[in-house]
Amino acid sequence: MSSTIAAISTPNAAGGIGIIRLSGENAVKIADRCFRAVSGQALCDLPGYRAAYGNFFDEGGNIDDGVAIVYRAPRSYTGEDVAELCCHGGLYVTQKILRLVFSLGAVPAEPGEFTKRAFLNGKMDLSQAESVMKVISAQGESALKAARNTLSGNVSKRINAICSSLVSSAAALAAWADYPDEDIPAVESRNLEETLKDVSDRLSKLIMDYDTGKGVTEGVNTAICGKPNAGKSTLMNLLTGYERSIVTSVPGTTRDSVEETVRVGDIVLRLSDTAGIRNASDLVESIGIKRAKEKIDGSDLIIAVFDGSEELSDEDEELIELLKNKTCLAVINKSDLPQRAEISVIKKAFSHCIALSAKNEETADKIKTALEEILGTGGLDFSGELLAGERQRRCCENALGYIGGALNALSAGYTVDAVNVDIDCAINELLTLTGKKASEEVVNEVFKSFCVGK
Ligand code: GDP
C-alpha cells in the first residue's frame, strides 16, 4: 500500500484561497476526519468529482470554513484517491490544516510527488510530466502554448512514431539475420537507409526547433556590454521598465554585474548589465571588467552598445575584436544626438545592427524585432511539437548520434548485427525520453526540479 501524501499546493503566501492536497488510499478518509459538511454527508460517501461545503475542525473546534473536493481513483490527477481541502489562503490556517492531516496519518509530499505518482500510475509519460513544470514557469503566451502542447502529449506522439519506425526496421533486420532458413525477405539496405535518414531528419528538426524556441521557453543568457557611458544601464532600464542599474554620466559607475530577467515580446532575456569593457587601472572597476569578459564567454547573446555621438574609441575597437564570432546585436545608441561614430565600421563587424536612443521608450520595439530575427523565434510555430527541456534534447541528440552510427555501419557494409546495435541504442534513448524505459535515477532527476504540492 502506498502512503497518503499531503502538501499545500498553493503558493507560500497570503491569498484568497489556500489548497491542501492529499493523494493516496486514505486521502478521503483522512479528509473526512477533519471536515464536517454542512449537508451532514460524510466525504467518504461521496463519489468522485464532488465538492462539499463545511468546516475544517480539530479537537479544539472549528479551524476555518471551506470546500472539500473528492476525486476517486483512477479519475484524478495522480490516478489515486485525491482530496483537495480549500480553505482561506492564510499562511497560518493552511499550515494548521496541513499539520492536522499529518497527525491523522498523511505524510509530507516530496517535491513533484503528485506528478510523479501520476507518471507511475500511467496518467502521463515523462515528457508530459516535465511539461507540467514548463506550464507553471511559462513567462509568455508562446512559452505557455509550447508547454500546453507537450502536456497534451504531442511530443510523445512524435517520439513514439519515430520509435515505431525504428522498431519495425530493427525487427525486420533481426528476423532476417536470425532465421536464414526461413523465407524472410532481405531488408533492402536502400530502404533501411531511407528510414534511418528520415528518422535522423525528424530528430534534427526537434532539436533545432527546441534550440530556436529556447529564447522563448527557457530564456537567453544575455550580456549587455560596451564602453563606459555608452548607455548600457539606460538600455537595460528601458528593457526592464524601471531603474535597475545606477545611471550616471560619470564613466565607470556600473561597477559590477547586475542581473535581471526581462521579457521582450515573447523572448525572455536573462540580462546582465556589465561593467564597461576597458583596461581600467582602478582595481574595483577591473574586477567588474574581468567578470564582464567571463560573462561574454558564458552568454548566448551579447548586446553590444556603442555611443553614436562619439567617434569610435580604442575600447570600442577592442570590444569589436572581442565579440568576433559571437551572436550579437550591435546597438548604436544616442541617435538623438549628432552622430560621430563610424557606423560603417560597426555595420561591417556585426550582422545585426540597429541605431536608436535608449532614452526613447518607443525604441524597445526595434530591439524586439531585431532579437526575433537573430534568434529566429519570429517564424517558429509554438503550437507545434517542442521538446520540454535539456533532458529531452539530450535523449534526442544521443539517439541522433546512434542513427548516424547505424548509417555509417550500413554504408561501410558491416553486418546486420552491427547496424542493429546502434538502432537498439537509439530506441533506448527515445524510450528514456518518454519514460517508457527510464531508470529510477532519471525519474528522480526529473521530479527533483518540481515544487512541493505539484
Ligand atoms: P553606461 O555607463 O554604459 O551604463 O551608460 P549610462 O546608461 O549610465 O548612460 C551614460 C549617460 O548617457 C547618461 O547620462 C545617460 O543619460 C546618457 N544616455 C544614455 N542613452 C542616451 C541616449 O540615447 N541619448 C542621450 N542623449 N543620452 C543618453
Boltz pocket constraint, residues with backbone or C-beta under 6 A from the ligand:
constraints:
  - pocket:
      binder: B
      contacts: [[A, 226], [A, 227], [A, 228], [A, 229], [A, 230], [A, 231], [A, 232], [A, 233], [A, 234], [A, 235], [A, 246], [A, 247], [A, 248], [A, 249], [A, 250], [A, 251], [A, 252], [A, 253], [A, 254], [A, 276], [A, 333], [A, 334], [A, 335], [A, 336], [A, 337], [A, 356], [A, 357], [A, 358], [A, 359], [A, 360]]
      max_distance: 6.0
